[in-house]
């Protein structure tokens, strides 16, 4: 029979773990500004929404999403992972050629707050330099992987001239492949004026099929279908789709 102190200690450990997890969830919530200013949403009096994609490029799914965007005359913002961009430069060039925006999602989808400042800078500059070589665009938009950030992460991003972009619509956990209509419902239920939506066209920048990762782990066919329906439904509600730079421009206009 275990002594009473053993049970008390186990209970205390459980409470501490729960408390730490709760604190993490609060501090890393996308709308939290305690670490510093980030872009969470656009003007709340404009019927606009920004559609963004993380973790690509990831053919053929990024290409199929681009097909949907082109067919519906919508432009989106793609937060790309450097190692994937290096593997698929033609997809990056297509993103830009068709009027969409590329932005920085670090080189290898690392937890930035677990890195030194020098490592953070390398994650950002290596990706930025690569995108410039591929498509001639020097992005000043970044999104930290997992949305994880602290004072140091935001300070380094600011020093490098970045606007840090988070989101206002809860993540639909599309990476779990819950079904395209589940993804759609989880998104459109929470959209309001000025919302920023995040979907995933890749899986942390992994090169499925070449990284030893099962191809199914990067299957984003549900996101392709969900993108089409999200556009259809939100347009039916009177929303206009904008890129993150366009959203920022609208905010500057609203502040005048």
N, C-alpha and C positions, 0 to 999 in steps of 0.2 A: 504494500500500500504506500502510495506516495505521500510525503509529509505535506501539511497544509501550506507551508511557505512555497512549495513548488507550484501549487495551483495559483497562489497569489502572484507569484512572479510571472507565470505564463499569462495571467490575465493582464498584468501591467504591460507586458511586452505587446500583447494584442492591442491594447488601448493606444500605446505609443505608435504602433504601425498604422493603425487606423487614422490617428491624428496627423501623422506625417503625410499619409496619402491624401487626406482631406486638404491639408495645407498646400500640397503640391497642386491639387486640382484648382484651388482658388487662385493661387499665384500665377499659374500658367493658363488660366482661362483666357480666351482670345480677346475679350473686352477689357481685361485688367490693364490698368495704366500705371501701376505702382513702380514698374521697372523703368518707365519712360514712355514717351508718346509713340504710339503706333497708329496706323490707319486701320480702323475697324469697319467703318461704313462711310458711305457718301452722304450727300445732303438728304435730310429726311423729309424734305418738301418737294422732291423731284421724283417723278415716276420712272426711275432708272434702276438698273441692277447690273452688277459687274459679275461676269462669269469667268472663273479662273480654274486652271488645271495645274496640278502638282505632280512631280516625280517623273516626268518624261524627259525626252521623247521615248516612245515605246511603240515602234511599228509592229504590227499594222494598225494598232488601235488609235494612236495619235493621228495617223493619216485618215482613218475613218471618221474621227471626230472633226477633223478639218473639212472633210467632205460635207458633213452635216452643217457646219458653220458657213461654208461657202454657199450651200444650197439655200440656206435660210437668211443669208446676208447679215450674219452676226459676226462680230469680232470679239475675241476673248484674249485673256492674258495667261500665258503659259510660264509657270515658275519651273524652270528646267534644272535638272541635276547635271553638273559638268561632265561626269564620266559617261553619261548617256548621250549628251550632246556631242561629245568627241566620237562616239561610236556611230551616231546617225546624223551627220551634219546636213544631209539633204533635207531631212525633216525640219531642222531648224530654219533652213533657208526658205522652205515652203511656208512655215508659220509666218515669217516676216513678209514674204512676197505677197501673201494673201491678206495683208492688212492687220494681222494679229500682233500681239506684243510678246516679246520674250523677256523674262525676268530671272533673277538669280535665286536658286534654291540650294546653293553650296555645291561643292565638287562631288561629295560622296554621301550626302544626306546625314552628316554627323550631328550628334548632340553638341551644339556649339558651346553651351555653358559648361561642358566638361573639358573644353580645350583651353589652351593658353591663348592670350591675345594674338600672338604671332601666328598660331595655327588658325584662328578665326580669320585673320586677314588673308592667309593663303587660300582658305576655302573660298572666300569671296573673290579675290583678285584672279585666281587661277580660272575660275568659271567666267568671270567678266572678260578677261583677256581672250579666252577661247571663243566666246560668243562674238566678240568684235572681229576676230580673225575669220569666223565662219560667215557672218552676215553683215558686218560693218556697223553693228549696233552696240553702243556702250550703255548698258542698262544701269539705271539708278533706282531700281526696285528690287527688293529682296524679301523673301519669306523664310524665317528660320524653320528648319525641319522639326516636325512634331509641334510647331508653335512654341518650342521651348526657348526661353530667353531669360536674361537677368540684366543687371545694370551694365556689366562688362560687354555682353553681346550687343545691346542697343548702343552703347557708347562707341564700340568699334564700327558698327554699321553707320552711325552718324558721321564719324570721322572719315569714312570712305565715301560719304556723300549719298548714302542710301535712304530712301523712305522704306520703312519696315511695314509690310502689308500683312494684316491678319485677316479676320473674317467675322461676319455677323450672323450668318446662318449656321447653326450647329452642323458639324461634319456628319454626313449620312452613313458613315462607315461603309462606303462603297467598296473599299478594299476587301471586305468580307464577302463580297458578291452575294448580297441578300436578295437579289432580284431587281430588275430595272424599275418596276413600279414601286417597290419599296424605297428605292433611292429617290425616285421622283417625289413620292409623298413626303419623305423626310425633309426634302428641300423646300418644295413650294408651300408647305404648311407654315414655314417660318420667314418667308420673304416679305419684306416691307420696303418702302421707298428708300433707295440708297444702299440696298443690301449688297454684300459681297458673298458670293457662293464659291465653295471649293469642291471640285471633283478631282478624281485622280485618273490620269491617263497612263500612269506607270506604277511601279512598286519600288519606291526609294531609289530610283535610278538604276536598279538591277538590270543586267542584260540577260534576261531569261533565255535559256537555250544555249547560252555561251558561258554563263557564270556558274553552271552546274545547278541552277535553280529551275525547278519544273516550270514548263511553259504556262501551266494553269495559274501559277502564282502571279503572272503578269497579264492574265486575261482580263481585258477591260471592255468586253463586248456589251456588258450591262451598262457601262457608262456611256457608250456610244448611243444606245437606245434611250437612256435616260436624258442625255443631252437634247436629243430631238424633242422629247416630250416636255421637258422643262421649258424649252424655248416656246413651244406651241402654247402651253398653258399660261405662261407668264405674259406672252404677247396678247393672249385673249383677255388678260386682266389689265391691259393697257401699259405694260412695262416696255421700256426701250433698253436695249442692251448696249453697254458701253465698256470700253477697256479701262484699266486702272488709271492710265494717264488722263483719259477723258473724265473720269470720276474726279480726279484731283483738280482738273481745270474747272469743273462745275463747282467744286467747293470754293475755289479761289474767287469765282464770280459771285457766289452767294455771300462771301465775306465782305464784299465791297459795299 
